[in-house]
Amino acid sequence: MTYTNNKKTQVITTIALLLMAAAHSFSAGKFPASPEPQTPPKVVNIENRQDFPTLLEAKKKDIRSALNRDKTDKTNHSAAVIKKAAKELFDAHPVVFDWFLQDINNQLKTWYQHDNTNLLIQQLIDNVAGQLPDAESKGILSRKADLQQNNASTSAWFDLYFKACQLRRQNRLTTIPENWNQIVFVKHYELGGSHYAYTEGQSDAQNESHFIGGSALCVLEIDGQYGTIRTLLEDNEGVIRDPDVSYDGKRILFAWKRHQKKDDYHLYEFQPHPRRLRQITRGAGVADYEGIYLPDGDLLFNSTRCIQTVDCWWTEVSNLYTCDGRGKYLRRLSFDQVHTNYPQVMPDGRIVYTRWDYNDRGQLFPQPLFQMNPDGTEQTEYYGNNSWFPTTILHARGIPGTSKVLSVISGHHTHQRGKLGVIDPAKGRQENEGVQLIAPVRETEAVRIDQYGQNGDLFQYPYPIDEQQFLVCYSPVGDNGAHTKRHYGLYWMDIDGHREMLAYDEKLSCVQPVPLAERPKPHVRPSLVDYTQDSGVYYVHDVYIGPGLKDIERGTAKSIRVVALDFRAAGIGSNSNRGPAGSALVSTPPAINNGTWDVKKVLGTTPIYEDGSAMFTVPAKTPVYFQVLDKDNYVIQTMRSWSTLQPGEKFSCTGCHENKNEAPPVSVNVTQAMQQGPLELTPFYGPARGFSFAKEIQPILNKHCVRCHNPSGKARGYDLTDTVKVDEKAKRKWTQGYLTLTQNGKSNKWVNWISIQSEPSMLPPYHAGAAKSKLMNLINKGHGKTKLSQEEKDKIACWIDLLIPFCGDYTEANTWNDKERQKYQHFLNKRSKLEKLEEKNIRQLINDQARAND
């Protein structure tokens, strides 16, 4: 309910709209007419503020009683009582109570511990007067002196305080741009599940499907200090979210899901004048959300069309997709392990977005900010991909006129909320080097906290006006609960935390503000994607530049191994891992405990020239990572992330995780790789395939080892046979040889692989792997009369450096029952169907582009 002067709400929902929302026929028709409210509802109420002191005082008894109880029985009973009181005061007097709350620094408990109300109000008046221009400040202080002389009542003191606050509000809100007199926002529940990214609410979700109906698409119309709210679309059963406004300010893009089981989030576009609504994307069992307009007229959005399941849980994965403004040519742009979130266009035309990133490392901390071009090229780090802090960077938007972003600094197992920060990559790109907490500006400590920033006041969805001020969704009263439902209002705020409430609703949060106004369109960069090609090219200037190969002597690095990642379609069976970065469940595990998260395919190797350069071709639209190998084909350094090229893309880097704020060294010589041009990868003893222990390693053991290393042999204490061992929890059939070498999933002196829970920060060269495994020393020296071929040595070393995979695909060596097999096949079929549809869309795009060029 929107708070109004007469305690009533005007809504636009009509029978025609409900019928329209229940059918699919509205996709291109006119939006039904609805009556304009005769008395537009006020966003806030200040006229009836006289009873605020009475209501404030009425809560004193309950709160003091709770505070006394806390002292006697050592509880925190007062927290719930204070939160309830705050909610009642907000509902009755949202702006007035927020003035009061910010001037007591959100410390309602402290207020109720004092007895002299008049003295406290005088202190608040002094505080507000200090924030006013001189003339207005003198007027307030003069009136204060009169009241002191006349021994004024509490009511009179409050009246002067309210007058000072109104003057302050008037001065603050004049800084909002004139053309921002209309602001689109939505009302809905707080998004998030057991993890910040789980907001898809998919109709056929495998596990979590967080969805609470009740929402509205609204426009705040500011007139002077206050304004009115106009409801454009309301859905009491569904959820409307993620509004964006076209660059000409005439259209609103948003995601809408109308029923928990009978519908999914899809993109819609609403045109206020004339009123029209159309559906853009469709499809059962796929969620399309977080859509934005691109400068060239196309759309970019998150979608579960990739049909993947999170490595460390059972929920659907969302990646970035694009289409034109009508929903045509829909295709995938990111091919990522788990979630991407909240893409936004920067002032210079780049896209920034959050990418959850944990290949060969722990899953809790790497939720960095990534960047790319609107066509999906140049996907690379923007901030924090090798950092413990920030745990998660959310809701990032570029600050006009800068390369900085304003964002929410949040946690991992949280909802989408946290503290507010400015990120400036020019100051550094890891930990707290370029992060400044604001509102207020304060020390920014680099910490290692899962549920970061969840206590006290909370922020969501900032929209920067400039470097000093912004719109934001804000909850000033915290309750220290990691997954407690919060209530947010829409605010103007500045970098020091000064604020003015703009919109508030008694039942739903007012969130995701976007000005309904024309805005500058960034430079439109012509797309570099060539969908007629199926590959791309990587160029490395010098692998020795950067901390990745620090102190490694030149000439040591001989080749780069390129490994493709394959991601699970559904969750069946599980095991777990533990290490320096934490612990986790692994769904549909391709390895024993603490083994690789994902199935890995060795695509091949490419030489590193004497000058450290390399250039090679890889399949497009394929997540790959790189391992630098020495003369023995042991890993010196491994990427522990991944990169993806679009068709026809050429991407270059300086070295191994070099400082992105530094240019490559100037050289008059053209690198050897540049002279030779891109090379095809040298295959790894056959075609690219998922690395399977049973197919690659166990045959070597059977050939050379099991004659001694068996239950009755002379080395029976180290059984390397292919005897099947069933793992009921993981639902896998491991071999005894695999379990023996890995010591049931524990890195050891014989097979010493990088921890799957390794830290997010850069590991030193030769941190672990084949080079640190005594097994390889034993093989090279000769073990009895056993002599392995170079191919056999390379395969064992590769297996260790890939983090001991067992399965070459997610269905290998399973113990699934018929229902589980059918489940996995269902999602594989669903993935295949959507991939074929995407291929059709791309063929149509190619054909249409060809006709346009004729």
Helices and strands as residue ranges (DSSP letters): H 15-22, G 25-27, G 49-51, H 52-58, H 60-73, H 77-92, H 94-103, H 108-112, H 117-129, H 134-149, H 154-173, G 178-180, E 182-188, E 215-223, E 226-235, E 239-245, E 252-257, E 266-271, E 276-279, E 288-293, E 299-303, E 319-323, E 331-332, E 340-345, E 351-355, E 369-372, E 380-383, E 392-398, E 405-410, E 419-423, G 425-427, E 435-437, E 458-464, E 469-475, E 489-494, E 499-503, E 509-515, E 535-540, G 547-549, E 559-566, E 574-579, E 582-587, E 599-607, E 614-619, E 624-629, E 635-638, E 650-653, H 672-676, H 693-696, H 698-704, E 724-727, E 732-735, H 736-742, G 770-772, H 774-781, H 790-801, H 818-853
